[in-house]
């Protein structure tokens, strides 16, 4: 019944709807501004690196939340284990920071030196 209703509504709109075609209606909408550049531009590799790092640190937060909820029941051993986990994650963060992965400027660190 749901598929029939969906097909019926799409069919009715294509039969009853206006069929005016012009250059403005066929152009892509970009917040009311005229489109600039090509749609086939390549993204910088840094974009993907930052996306992967975001996922990594998001997963860290997923592991921290349940630990915080039951912190009082776990005791000191769990605190030490989580401190080691946080130190490892932070050392990775400072490593990528020092390598310049988070630097979005046009000039890379190698060219500046």
Secondary structure as a PSIPRED ss2 file (coil, helix, strand):
# PSIPRED VFORMAT (PSIPRED V4.0)

   1 X C   1.000  0.000  0.000
   2 X H   0.000  1.000  0.000
   3 X H   0.000  1.000  0.000
   4 X H   0.000  1.000  0.000
   5 X H   0.000  1.000  0.000
   6 X H   0.000  1.000  0.000
   7 X H   0.000  1.000  0.000
   8 X H   0.000  1.000  0.000
   9 X H   0.000  1.000  0.000
  10 X H   0.000  1.000  0.000
  11 X H   0.000  1.000  0.000
  12 X H   0.000  1.000  0.000
  13 X H   0.000  1.000  0.000
  14 X H   0.000  1.000  0.000
  15 X H   0.000  1.000  0.000
  16 X H   0.000  1.000  0.000
  17 X C   1.000  0.000  0.000
  18 X C   1.000  0.000  0.000
  19 X C   1.000  0.000  0.000
  20 X C   1.000  0.000  0.000
  21 X C   1.000  0.000  0.000
  22 X C   1.000  0.000  0.000
  23 X H   0.000  1.000  0.000
  24 X H   0.000  1.000  0.000
  25 X H   0.000  1.000  0.000
  26 X H   0.000  1.000  0.000
  27 X C   1.000  0.000  0.000
  28 X C   1.000  0.000  0.000
  29 X C   1.000  0.000  0.000
  30 X E   0.000  0.000  1.000
  31 X C   1.000  0.000  0.000
  32 X C   1.000  0.000  0.000
  33 X E   0.000  0.000  1.000
  34 X C   1.000  0.000  0.000
  35 X C   1.000  0.000  0.000
  36 X C   1.000  0.000  0.000
  37 X C   1.000  0.000  0.000
  38 X C   1.000  0.000  0.000
  39 X C   1.000  0.000  0.000
  40 X C   1.000  0.000  0.000
  41 X C   1.000  0.000  0.000
  42 X C   1.000  0.000  0.000
  43 X C   1.000  0.000  0.000
  44 X C   1.000  0.000  0.000
  45 X H   0.000  1.000  0.000
  46 X H   0.000  1.000  0.000
  47 X H   0.000  1.000  0.000
  48 X H   0.000  1.000  0.000
  49 X H   0.000  1.000  0.000
  50 X H   0.000  1.000  0.000
  51 X H   0.000  1.000  0.000
  52 X H   0.000  1.000  0.000
  53 X H   0.000  1.000  0.000
  54 X H   0.000  1.000  0.000
  55 X H   0.000  1.000  0.000
  56 X H   0.000  1.000  0.000
  57 X H   0.000  1.000  0.000
  58 X H   0.000  1.000  0.000
  59 X H   0.000  1.000  0.000
  60 X H   0.000  1.000  0.000
  61 X H   0.000  1.000  0.000
  62 X H   0.000  1.000  0.000
  63 X H   0.000  1.000  0.000
  64 X H   0.000  1.000  0.000
  65 X H   0.000  1.000  0.000
  66 X H   0.000  1.000  0.000
  67 X H   0.000  1.000  0.000
  68 X H   0.000  1.000  0.000
  69 X H   0.000  1.000  0.000
  70 X C   1.000  0.000  0.000
  71 X H   0.000  1.000  0.000
  72 X H   0.000  1.000  0.000
  73 X H   0.000  1.000  0.000
  74 X H   0.000  1.000  0.000
  75 X C   1.000  0.000  0.000
  76 X H   0.000  1.000  0.000
  77 X H   0.000  1.000  0.000
  78 X H   0.000  1.000  0.000
  79 X H   0.000  1.000  0.000
  80 X H   0.000  1.000  0.000
  81 X H   0.000  1.000  0.000
  82 X H   0.000  1.000  0.000
  83 X H   0.000  1.000  0.000
  84 X H   0.000  1.000  0.000
  85 X H   0.000  1.000  0.000
  86 X H   0.000  1.000  0.000
  87 X H   0.000  1.000  0.000
  88 X H   0.000  1.000  0.000
  89 X H   0.000  1.000  0.000
  90 X H   0.000  1.000  0.000
  91 X H   0.000  1.000  0.000
  92 X H   0.000  1.000  0.000
  93 X H   0.000  1.000  0.000
  94 X H   0.000  1.000  0.000
  95 X H   0.000  1.000  0.000
  96 X H   0.000  1.000  0.000
  97 X H   0.000  1.000  0.000
  98 X H   0.000  1.000  0.000
  99 X H   0.000  1.000  0.000
 100 X C   1.000  0.000  0.000
 101 X C   1.000  0.000  0.000
 102 X C   1.000  0.000  0.000
 103 X C   1.000  0.000  0.000
 104 X C   1.000  0.000  0.000
 105 X C   1.000  0.000  0.000
 106 X C   1.000  0.000  0.000
 107 X C   1.000  0.000  0.000
 108 X C   1.000  0.000  0.000
 109 X H   0.000  1.000  0.000
 110 X H   0.000  1.000  0.000
 111 X H   0.000  1.000  0.000
 112 X H   0.000  1.000  0.000
 113 X C   1.000  0.000  0.000
